[in-house]
Amino acid sequence: MEKRLLPLAAMEKILKQCGAERVSDKAKTALKEVVEERAEKIAQVAVKLANHAGRKTIKASDIKLAVKEN
């Protein structure tokens, strides 16, 4: 897989929005890894759904259906 794209700052922002006062670097990295792994699985399913429907374009409905399946 390619280099991961989600910034650690975004992970910290999410955790703080959920009520964390302080966030360790290891916590940000752990959340980033989990989110990226989950997103990759969802994207793979969404691509399969679009291909099955004969489309090259991934639609929001593909993502939503992929989330339900995953």
TADAQUI-V638436 format. One record per pair of residues at least 6 apart in sequence whose ideal C-beta (glycine too) atoms are under 7 Angstrom apart, sorted by sequence separation. I is the first residue (numbers start at 0). J is the second residue. If there is no record, write none. Layout:
BEGIN
i->(I	I)
j->(J	J)
END
This chain:
BEGIN
i->(15	49	14	49	49	11	46	14	45	49	48	11	14	45	48	10	45	48	7	10	45	7	10	41	44	7	41	44	41	44	5	41	5	40	5	3)
j->(22	56	22	57	58	22	57	26	57	61	61	27	30	61	64	27	62	65	27	30	65	28	31	62	65	31	65	68	66	69	31	69	34	69	35	35)
END
